[in-house]
């Protein structure tokens, strides 16, 4: 798992991440507010949002090569605030998923594209101005 600090609060980080995902031509399939769901059950949870996103043109060829990769697609990123008040972005590196599914060399291009996409969309939140 890759975890990087954000220089913005959780809501703004998630909003900026969603905007950047869309700007890179990817689709945001869902944005899940775990804290809101916890509150509905009477439980407390600090700000925690999961964004599920991707691009079928990149993910489908990978699934055509090794269909079980579909369990780890689309991509996901978690934005949360810890007990110390710091905001973080976390995601599983596509190379980790490739290893888990024994993706051969023919899937390397898709894995590289996903890795570059994740780095690009998180950069605006994690790179100093």
Steps between C-alpha positions, in 0.01 A plus 500: 500500500617849419407770752592863446418813700260754357549871548123556509222389733311178428201650317712728284746217430221267388344775287835584340573133441163451330556806282845379397376148427237642264752740343719199412209345308410239760157427642413530868268205551430566867596722789426336832489708816585243768464758779145584393408131486649447846298794635181341362565203728578719801875444477771763475768494232727783394470631144560203271403485132567234241508591132456220248615593151659382182505478126364194320749548216781430747336250733324279247816385319648405835190298588513339156851383586427391860131517575541479879652851498138614482475456877752784541351721229387770472769688687431636848641780709423569865509853640491528878597709802689323777469555876775766484304705245718411200341420165623203297441339162548124474480261208622156404780514247397329175831311502388333825179385332693376198714288729196364685343391170822382333461747215748412227700740285207560264318679782795723590384790281164520674662478843741780410214715370302449820803581714565823308133595525492451878817701546366779278162536669644498853782742417286817524409418861841387612750725326578835661393802289 
